[in-house]
Amino acid sequence: MIYRELSKILNEVRGKFPVITLTGPRQSGKTTLVKSVFNDLPYVSLEDIDVRNNALRDPKAFLSNFPNGAVLDEIQRTPELFSYLQGIVDDKQHIQFVLTGWQNFQLLQGITQSLAGRTMLLKLLPFSLSELVKAGIDFNNYEDAIFKGLFPGIYDRKIKPQFFYPSYIGTYIEKDVRQIKNIENLNSFTRFLQLCAGRTGQILNMNSLAVDAGISTNTAKSWLSVLEASYIIYFLQPFYRNFNKRIVKSPKIYFYDTGLVCSLIGIENELQVKNYHSKGALFENLMINEFMKNRLNNGLTPRLYFWQNKTKQEVDLIVEQGGNLTAYEIKSSMTMNNQYFSNLKYWQNLSGESTDKLNVIFGGDTNYKTADGNYISWKNLIF
């Protein structure tokens, strides 16, 4: 089993919260992780229809089977349990329940209504590059990492990306989407998902997306919320505090896994990644995901943004941490080029941040400091 960095936080918060809720994409390794960390607690899968029916038929009797707590997997299938869990954890101080689920809508609704203040909410994404490196798994180049993606099934079950992702997408659309929202035309939804993949790293233009998909703007908004709630996509928000007002205020769209993007846009091997016209956007997505994972794996809220003004001067990533801002340009080139710092310098004049907060993440192998800022290899990220 490949060690998950979130294990440290799970062990740290155990016993401090009566309920720990772990969410994230399907097949990101949630079940394996909680069964490993909480191996002394009974494990119950609410995907099992018999177990689920028992839980729904008499929730109180069902939960009474676990006087010291339990791991309740796929809790979003039985949202009725949340209010009963509230009563149990309020009465018993030392009980420990661990809840897992992939769907944000019902989980967050249940937590807000019944378990607010009683649970710690954590998110597990697919493997980080550092987790794989520590396990002795390395990539020859970033195109390989982009194409394979980082879902555990690619590595612990040795499933080829060409087989894994079409199956993942098919299961998601046929099964999971129906659980979240009653979408009648799944072919249209599939087309919409592919269009989103083709817009990876771009500023969201809702009207354009809706027109290309042949749906209304309201439907596009609704379907985007489905993709976001089920951990397929996320939005990187623009940073606009304390700077001039002539800036872009729409978010950028990214996917939680680049292998999924490759499958959706028809990339079938690493060579096609190298020749893809928007390879830079895929590389950008891969790198921003690593920052996202680093924050989440440490139990922290990812405060990640981009900045762009009306004249298209842009900084790909701004990380806010402890009141400090660190800026990153993300370039797929393997060659250092001082021109990469031009937008960073412009942003520095607006923000007043020091030169050591200016960084270029690039496709090369070596970290290097200059008078303009820092070059950071995709293999040696500094968070």
C-alpha distance (Angstrom), angle and dihedral (degrees) to the residues before:
residue distance angle dihedral
M1 . . .
I2 3.80 . .
Y3 3.79 111.1 .
R4 3.80 113.9 -111.7
E5 3.78 116.7 -143.7
L6 3.80 90.9 -142.1
S7 3.83 88.7 67.1
K8 3.80 89.2 82.7
I9 3.80 93.0 57.2
L10 3.81 92.9 44.0
N11 3.80 90.2 54.8
E12 3.79 91.1 44.6
V13 3.81 96.0 53.6
R14 3.79 95.7 39.2
G15 3.79 109.3 118.9
K16 3.79 92.3 12.0
F17 3.80 92.7 82.7
P18 3.82 121.4 37.2
V19 3.80 88.3 -144.3
I20 3.80 128.3 37.5
T21 3.78 115.6 -169.7
L22 3.80 119.3 -160.3
T23 3.77 118.2 -170.2
G24 3.78 136.0 166.8
P25 3.81 141.6 116.6
R26 3.76 121.4 -31.3
Q27 3.82 112.0 -89.9
S28 3.80 93.7 15.7
G29 3.82 89.8 126.3
K30 3.82 101.7 -95.9
T31 3.80 96.2 136.4
T32 3.80 94.1 46.3
L33 3.79 91.1 48.5
V34 3.80 98.6 49.3
K35 3.81 93.0 43.2
S36 3.80 87.9 54.1
V37 3.80 98.2 45.7
F38 3.82 96.9 37.1
N39 3.80 97.6 37.1
D40 3.81 91.3 141.8
L41 3.81 93.1 62.3
P42 3.82 124.6 80.6
Y43 3.79 112.4 -101.2
V44 3.80 119.7 -137.4
S45 3.80 125.5 -178.4
L46 3.78 112.9 -153.7
E47 3.80 88.5 -166.1
D48 3.81 85.5 78.0
I49 3.79 103.6 95.1
D50 3.83 94.5 -146.4
V51 3.78 92.7 50.3
R52 3.79 90.9 45.3
N53 3.79 92.6 50.6
N54 3.80 90.9 51.3
A55 3.79 90.4 50.2
L56 3.80 92.4 49.6
R57 3.82 95.2 42.6
D58 3.81 94.5 56.5
P59 3.85 113.0 0.2
K60 3.79 94.4 178.4
A61 3.81 94.1 52.5
F62 3.79 90.9 43.8
L63 3.81 93.7 54.6
S64 3.81 91.9 44.4
N65 3.81 86.6 72.3
F66 3.80 88.7 72.6
P67 3.82 108.0 56.4
N68 3.82 92.4 165.5
G69 3.79 96.5 37.7
A70 3.79 134.6 -98.2
V71 3.78 146.2 -140.9
L72 3.80 106.9 -95.4
D73 3.79 107.3 -164.5
E74 3.84 121.8 -158.3
I75 3.81 91.8 12.2
Q76 3.81 91.5 171.1
R77 3.82 86.8 76.9
T78 3.83 90.3 66.9
P79 3.82 109.1 34.7
E80 3.81 87.7 161.1
L81 3.81 88.7 78.2
F82 3.81 94.8 66.4
S83 3.81 97.5 79.9
Y84 3.82 91.3 46.3
L85 3.79 90.8 50.1
Q86 3.80 88.7 54.2
G87 3.79 91.7 58.7
I88 3.80 93.1 46.4
V89 3.81 97.5 49.3
D90 3.81 91.1 44.7
D91 3.82 90.4 55.6
K92 3.82 98.1 41.5
Q93 3.78 117.3 50.9
H94 3.79 99.4 -169.7
I95 3.79 100.9 43.6
Q96 3.82 118.8 117.4
F97 3.79 125.1 -154.7
V98 3.79 122.3 178.2
L99 3.79 116.3 -161.7
T100 3.78 125.3 -167.5
G101 3.78 131.5 -174.1
W102 3.78 142.6 148.3
Q103 3.77 99.9 -143.3
N104 3.78 120.8 83.2
F105 3.81 101.4 -165.6
Q106 3.79 101.8 66.9
L107 3.79 95.1 28.4
L108 3.78 94.4 56.3
Q109 3.78 92.0 40.8
G110 3.80 91.0 53.1
I111 3.79 92.7 46.2
T112 3.80 92.8 47.9
Q113 3.78 93.6 48.3
S114 3.80 101.3 38.4
L115 3.80 114.8 7.2
A116 3.81 104.7 38.5
G117 3.79 108.4 141.5
R118 3.78 91.6 10.7
T119 3.79 101.9 76.8
M120 3.77 139.1 51.7
L121 3.77 111.8 -138.7
L122 3.80 116.2 -145.6
K123 3.80 131.4 174.2
L124 3.78 128.4 -145.0
L125 3.79 118.6 -160.9
P126 3.83 126.6 -175.9
F127 3.80 117.6 -71.5
S128 3.78 119.3 -53.2
L129 3.79 118.5 -132.5
S130 3.80 89.8 -113.5
E131 3.82 91.8 54.7
L132 3.79 90.3 54.4
V133 3.80 93.8 44.8
K134 3.81 90.3 52.4
A135 3.81 88.0 51.5
G136 3.82 90.3 54.2
I137 3.81 94.9 -104.0
D138 3.78 113.6 130.5
F139 3.79 137.1 169.8
N140 3.79 126.4 -129.4
N141 3.79 90.1 -143.5
Y142 3.78 139.9 -7.5
E143 3.82 92.1 -103.4
D144 3.80 87.3 66.2
A145 3.81 90.8 52.0
I146 3.80 91.9 47.4
F147 3.81 92.9 50.7
K148 3.79 97.9 43.7
G149 3.77 95.0 42.3
L150 3.78 119.8 -159.5
F151 3.79 108.1 -90.6
P152 3.83 111.1 136.4
G153 3.82 93.6 -123.3
I154 3.81 89.9 67.2
Y155 3.81 90.4 60.1
D156 3.80 111.9 24.8
R157 3.81 95.0 39.4
K158 3.82 95.3 31.0
I159 3.81 93.0 -130.9
K160 3.79 113.0 166.7
P161 3.82 113.3 -118.3
Q162 3.81 89.5 -124.7
F163 3.82 88.0 63.5
F164 3.79 101.6 32.3
Y165 3.78 101.9 54.6
P166 3.82 101.1 45.7
S167 3.81 87.7 51.1
Y168 3.80 90.9 46.9
I169 3.81 92.1 49.7
G170 3.80 92.6 45.7
T171 3.79 93.1 50.4
Y172 3.79 91.6 45.2
I173 3.79 94.4 51.7
E174 3.81 98.3 39.1
K175 3.79 97.5 42.0
D176 3.78 115.3 13.5
V177 3.80 100.0 41.4
R178 3.79 90.0 54.4
Q179 3.81 89.8 54.7
I180 3.78 92.4 54.5
K181 3.77 102.0 38.7
N182 3.78 135.6 -0.5
I183 3.79 98.8 -114.0
E184 3.78 109.1 175.2
N185 3.79 101.1 -169.4
L186 3.79 105.1 54.6
N187 3.81 91.8 171.2
S188 3.81 89.5 61.4
F189 3.79 89.9 47.3
T190 3.82 90.6 51.2
R191 3.79 90.1 51.4
F192 3.79 89.5 48.7
L193 3.82 90.6 52.0
Q194 3.80 90.7 51.4
L195 3.80 91.1 50.2
C196 3.79 89.7 52.4
A197 3.82 89.7 51.9
G198 3.80 89.7 53.4
R199 3.81 88.5 54.4
T200 3.81 95.7 53.4
G201 3.80 110.3 146.6
Q202 3.79 93.0 12.6
I203 3.78 129.0 119.4
L204 3.78 108.5 -99.5
N205 3.80 114.2 -103.9
M206 3.78 102.9 -175.1
N207 3.79 96.1 -172.7
S208 3.80 94.1 50.0
L209 3.81 91.7 47.1
A210 3.80 91.9 49.9
V211 3.81 93.2 48.3
D212 3.81 93.1 49.1
A213 3.81 90.7 48.2
G214 3.80 92.8 47.1
I215 3.80 93.7 -123.9
S216 3.80 136.6 111.0
T217 3.79 122.3 -89.1
N218 3.80 90.4 -114.0
T219 3.79 90.8 53.4
A220 3.81 90.1 49.5
K221 3.81 89.7 52.4
S222 3.79 90.7 49.0
W223 3.80 93.9 48.6
L224 3.80 92.0 47.2
S225 3.79 88.6 54.7
V226 3.82 88.8 52.8
L227 3.82 91.3 52.0
E228 3.79 91.2 47.0
A229 3.80 94.6 46.9
S230 3.80 91.9 51.2
Y231 3.81 94.2 49.4
I232 3.78 97.8 -111.2
I233 3.82 96.5 117.1
Y234 3.77 138.5 11.9
F235 3.79 133.8 -167.8
L236 3.78 124.5 -122.9
Q237 3.78 106.3 -147.5
P238 3.82 123.9 -142.1
F239 3.78 118.8 -107.3
Y240 3.77 110.6 -129.1
R241 3.80 109.9 151.3
N242 3.80 118.5 125.0
F243 3.81 94.1 -2.2
N244 3.78 131.7 101.9
K245 3.79 116.7 -69.1
R246 3.79 96.8 -122.3
I247 3.77 94.1 94.3
V248 3.77 139.3 116.4
K249 3.80 112.6 -95.3
S250 3.82 101.8 -175.1
P251 3.83 118.9 97.7
K252 3.79 128.5 -117.2
I253 3.79 121.4 -119.8
Y254 3.81 122.1 -126.5
F255 3.79 136.1 168.5
Y256 3.79 124.1 -127.4
D257 3.81 89.5 -129.0
T258 3.80 130.3 31.4
G259 3.80 93.7 -154.6
L260 3.78 87.4 63.8
V261 3.81 90.2 51.5
C262 3.81 91.3 50.7
S263 3.79 91.7 52.4
L264 3.80 92.6 48.4
I265 3.82 94.3 50.6
G266 3.79 93.6 45.0
I267 3.81 101.8 -105.0
E268 3.80 107.9 152.6
N269 3.80 104.3 177.0
E270 3.78 144.9 16.2
L271 3.82 93.7 -97.1
Q272 3.79 90.6 60.4
V273 3.79 88.9 55.2
K274 3.81 89.6 55.1
N275 3.79 91.1 52.8
Y276 3.81 97.7 39.3
H277 3.81 112.2 123.3
S278 3.83 91.8 -133.6
K279 3.81 97.8 40.8
G280 3.81 88.4 132.1
A281 3.81 90.7 61.5
L282 3.81 91.3 51.2
F283 3.80 90.7 49.4
E284 3.80 89.8 47.9
N285 3.81 90.0 51.3
L286 3.82 91.1 50.0
M287 3.79 92.7 51.5
I288 3.81 97.2 44.3
N289 3.80 88.6 50.1
E290 3.81 88.4 58.2
F291 3.80 91.3 55.6
M292 3.79 89.3 47.9
K293 3.79 91.8 51.3
N294 3.78 93.7 46.6
R295 3.80 91.7 56.5
L296 3.80 95.1 43.0
N297 3.81 93.5 45.2
N298 3.80 87.5 57.0
G299 3.79 92.5 49.8
L300 3.81 92.6 -108.6
T301 3.79 133.1 131.0
P302 3.82 111.1 -107.2
R303 3.81 105.6 -121.6
L304 3.77 96.0 -170.7
Y305 3.80 126.1 151.6
F306 3.79 143.7 158.9
W307 3.79 127.9 -138.5
Q308 3.79 128.9 -145.2
N309 3.78 132.7 159.0
K310 3.79 129.9 -152.7
T311 3.81 91.9 -92.2
K312 3.84 90.6 58.5
Q313 3.79 96.9 -107.6
E314 3.75 102.4 148.6
V315 3.80 146.2 179.2
D316 3.79 111.7 -155.3
L317 3.79 98.1 -148.1
I318 3.80 135.8 13.2
V319 3.79 117.1 -174.3
E320 3.78 118.7 -159.6
Q321 3.77 113.3 -157.7
G322 3.78 128.5 159.8
G323 3.78 91.5 -13.5
N324 3.82 91.7 -54.5
L325 3.79 126.4 113.4
T326 3.80 123.3 -143.7
A327 3.81 119.7 -172.0
Y328 3.80 128.1 -150.5
E329 3.77 134.2 -170.4
I330 3.82 110.8 -161.1
K331 3.81 116.7 -149.3
S332 3.79 126.3 174.7
S333 3.80 92.2 -153.7
M334 3.80 117.1 110.8
T335 3.80 90.6 -146.6
M336 3.81 126.5 83.8
N337 3.78 114.9 -122.6
N338 3.80 124.4 178.4
Q339 3.81 89.6 -146.2
Y340 3.79 87.0 73.8
F341 3.80 88.2 74.3
S342 3.82 95.4 56.8
N343 3.81 96.7 93.2
L344 3.79 90.5 40.1
K345 3.80 89.7 55.4
Y346 3.79 91.2 49.3
W347 3.80 90.0 50.9
Q348 3.81 90.1 46.8
N349 3.80 90.4 58.1
L350 3.81 89.5 54.6
S351 3.78 98.3 41.6
G352 3.80 101.3 35.8
E353 3.80 92.0 -136.3
S354 3.81 119.0 152.5
T355 3.81 124.5 -103.5
D356 3.80 92.4 -108.1
K357 3.83 86.9 67.4
L358 3.81 91.7 61.5
N359 3.80 115.8 93.0
V360 3.77 140.1 170.4
I361 3.81 115.6 -156.2
F362 3.81 107.6 -157.9
G363 3.78 142.2 171.4
G364 3.79 95.5 -102.7
D365 3.79 128.1 102.7
T366 3.81 103.8 -120.8
N367 3.79 136.0 70.7
Y368 3.79 112.7 -136.9
K369 3.81 135.8 178.6
T370 3.80 122.6 -142.1
A371 3.78 136.8 173.3
D372 3.83 88.3 -100.1
G373 3.78 96.7 50.3
N374 3.79 141.9 -75.4
Y375 3.79 132.8 -44.9
I376 3.79 111.0 -147.8
S377 3.80 123.0 -167.3
W378 3.80 116.9 -132.8
K379 3.81 85.3 -125.8
N380 3.80 94.0 54.7
L381 3.78 106.5 42.2
I382 3.79 117.5 177.8
F383 3.80 114.1 -152.5
